[in-house]
Amino acid sequence: GMQPIPGSAPSLITPPPGCRFSPRCGRAGEDCRTEHPGLVEVRPGHYARCMLYDRG
C-alpha cells in the first residue's frame, strides 16, 4: 500500500520551489528542491510526478 509522508502538507498559497514534496522526502536531492518534476506514466492511466521514479 501507500506509505504516509511525515511532516505537514506544503502551503498552497506559497508552495516550495521544485517538487512540492521535497521538504518532506528523505530521498530528495538538489534537483528536487529546484526543478518541478514532469509527469511520468507508470502504467496505463496511472501517473507519478517524481524525478526519482525512473531511477529506482
C-alpha positions in Angstrom: 0.0 0.0 0.0 0.9 3.6 0.1 3.3 4.9 2.7 2.5 8.1 4.6 5.0 11.0 4.2 6.0 12.5 7.6 5.5 16.3 8.2 2.9 18.8 7.2 1.5 19.4 3.7 3.1 22.4 1.9 1.3 25.8 1.7 -1.0 26.0 -1.4 -0.6 29.8 -1.3 3.3 29.8 -1.2 4.4 26.3 -2.2 8.1 25.5 -2.0 10.2 25.7 -5.2 10.7 22.5 -7.1 8.9 19.3 -6.1 6.1 20.1 -3.5 7.2 17.0 -1.5 10.9 17.8 -1.4 10.9 19.3 2.2 9.3 16.1 3.5 11.1 13.5 1.2 14.1 11.7 2.7 15.4 10.9 -0.8 15.1 14.4 -2.3 18.2 15.8 -4.0 19.2 19.3 -5.1 17.3 18.9 -8.4 14.1 18.0 -6.5 14.4 21.2 -4.5 14.9 23.5 -7.6 13.1 21.8 -10.5 9.4 20.9 -10.8 9.2 17.2 -11.8 7.4 16.2 -15.0 4.5 13.8 -15.2 5.6 10.1 -15.8 3.1 7.4 -16.8 3.9 4.4 -14.6 1.2 2.2 -16.1 -1.8 3.0 -18.3 -3.9 5.6 -16.6 -1.5 5.9 -13.6 0.9 8.8 -13.2 3.7 10.0 -10.9 5.4 13.3 -10.6 8.8 12.4 -9.2 12.3 12.8 -10.6 13.4 9.6 -8.7 10.7 7.3 -10.1 12.8 6.2 -13.1 16.0 6.0 -11.0 14.5 3.2 -8.8 
